[in-house]
Amino acid sequence: MIATNREDELEGADVRRTRDRDEADEESRRRAVPRDHVVVRGAVGDDLSGVLSVGHRTWPATYEPIAGPEYVAMGLAKWWTSDVITDSIRKGRTLVAVEGDDVVGVATFGAQDESFVLWKLYVLPGHHGRGIGSRLMDAVVARAREGEHRRITLSYLEGNQMAARFYAGRGFVETHRERPGSGLPESVWMVLELETGESA
């Protein structure tokens, strides 16, 4: 749901204020409301269906061309079920990007060994190019810092060029690759070192 533009409601309003005051009010309004009305926050139980929808809408578009429909079906059955998502939300490991009442992006994360792992970061295709993925990533980095982690690791499937460009652009560097077998593309593992004192 997109917030409505309220300028139409002002057509019949009394606009006799001074020009300077109008400009100051406009500047204040721009600073107070995000340009795109998307809020990034921790997920709550009511977000379950929205999170599942993001997974079920992004996975076929992302992975069928590079890994096939069987991989998509396996991934949805393993990582995008109500039980898995509910557990992640309850543990505070899921972030959502919300526009109005709609979840338009998701990130999940968790600690593993010495690393803070980004497990999922997906934005609905119709919302790409709006900085939502970057805002989710900024929130993930902030969570890693809160937990005093020194690095964030992640993986993506070879052939997912959008992911490769996005993560490289955020400073992640490739560390190694894993061959899953069964003719599937390699998993490309990357790391972002979080230097002490570096701002998110």
Beta strands, then each sheet from edge to edge (+ up, - down):
strand 1: 38-42
strand 2: 94-99
strand 3: 102-112
strand 4: 115-123
strand 5: 151-157
strand 6: 173-178
strand 7: 187-193
sheet 1: 1+ 2- 3+ 4- 5- 7+ 6-
end
